């Protein structure tokens, strides 16, 4: 893990957070009525002695050989990853093709023509919405109050949060709620089910909702994601799951807590889906003081006990050492064409490719979704992420089946032995009340196994409720057409019962 430039970035976080009441055009810290600019505040905190975030992430000197090797790794990764993606997409579409050809796979005229017609036909929508890439549109379209907030992590990443309120809400009396997305996604996934969306359901019941976005996930250009680093620099992408736990999760919780004065109102509610709750388990394990801010932690599809996966591509990725992984996927963004292609492909084509890709790899389906909403879901899936994060998940978390801190590997130890090097987070430090909600058909995570281990090994863990939902898969907890009837009311009830 790279060193933390805490001597200056931490001050920027505190300054940006302390000015939360001035965000959005109210009187700022400078007293002139200008909106607070956390980016400008962070840049003012950069040291004057010539050091910077780049110095914290990069070795002091790189030999010519190392620079050359990194260049070829990046080039090779860019090419090979696109070829791998192409192969997976072709595999994923094969069933559709055979179906369109009536089982006669050699009939190109039938198979290709049918697949093209299905893919290119106009995307039906359930409401009068238009298709947009920004969560703000869907929030305001349905009549909710929208605010954009920003905070800055100790390693300089700008995190964007969307505040969603029912018009006329008395914020002073409302319970703050953070809703955090999972891997490859952004917070827009919580506003795609019209008025039945999770964010809107909670706003209608009087919660002060904050939709969190991890680094590089907001509806803004990547050039705005860091106070100093740019997307074409390796240091910009040099982060794994460990950084999400150490920096992103605490920054979001402390910002919302400070902005809403949550401790004086009994604490905030934290709702995390998949990686969104994994970061919370890890972050609370690393910094137990964060428990004081949280009234209830609801883990949707708890991503602590993972896999194993049966798919050949995931098994292959989880067995790669660092050198081979870099050769396949590069050093920077993970297969950037996945999110870049949305800028030039028709909506339905991008949706179809994205859905087939994830369905093929993870074996989850759209059986319980409202099909007209699917084209909106994949406006926010996939979103940019780092190759190092995927490497962490595949080779160290999925490979061992346990959530653990990132382990740097070396040439002498290109593939660490998990039993010897694994550093699992300290779950006995998670003391806030917790609830597990999961799908009984979810093959990605194992909530019951994790709960059983906690009961046996961490008797102080405060698990208030655990419940599985029949026939639900990994994403059905937020996207199922009946989630607003089965899942969300239970969440609201659990909050009301937690004092």
C-alpha angles and dihedrals in degrees: 000000000000119000117268117246088213096148091077110008093056090056089053091054092052092047094048091046095048089055094054092113089059095053120120102031102314121127108302133214091268090059095233097108094247119141114265113259111201091183091059090045092053093048090051088057094056109117121258095219095084098261121124144165089280090061090052094053103038131061112255092249133014120202120231089249092054092048091049092048092050090049093054092043090055093047093046092047092051092053101037095045091054090050091050090049090050092051092049093048091050090050091047093051095046095090091050090049094050091046092052090049091054092244092306099114092181091063098094091171092061101034100046095039092051094046091049092049092049093047099044101041113112115277111248116224127206096217141021091278123125122221111265135166095219126082089211091071095056093044095052094038090063093048102258126139111253130200130171117217130183135199132174129231124226089256093054105259118142112229119199122208127190116216113210121191136169108244111267095021115161097226092189090066099035126102111240115233128191116201114193128193131223138241118319091007141095134212091271088084088077096060102047100092096073111233089344092066118123093241092051094044090056094042090053089056093056103264121144095231124205117186108207126212124197120222115303093009105097125104092262136092115280088240087074095051098089134037093230115357122085128215092248091062122089091223090062090065099035098113138101137187088289091069092050089056097041100040116010100046096047092044092053096044094046093046095052092042092052094043095050099030086235098173090062089055099048097275135285131286116243117202116184128179118208108311087014090068094036089061089050094051090049095042093050089047090054096042114026091182088077089071088073090067097051125081094179133001113207113193113199108199094352105229100204102099105045137187142287094218124212098201114110094224094053092045089051093049092048091054097051121108121224096265095051093042090054091049090053101039107016130228103282134042116007109250093326092194087074091072099024094060091067087074094064107021122085112258095249093048092051091046092049094049093046094047095047091047096053093038090053095047102039101025096229119138141203093238094120097037128096098251094215089064096054094087088059094048091060093052083077099033123101107025127172118290136162126263087228091059091052090045089053093050096043105039102030110022104031091034091058097029090229134100108246141156119273115271117209113224129209137200089263090052107027094161113033121215104247094210091058103034104032113119107191120197121259106255093179085073090063100092103153118104110273138194129194120209118177145158117256090216093050108122095181102067136029111215097167092052091050092048091050092051091049093051091050100041108022107042091171093062107116103220104171098176142003124185136167125206120221116246092000118138129198099288098031091089088072104019107036113118089236099041089106088060101039110026110025097051089053091051091051091048092051091053092049091052094050113086 
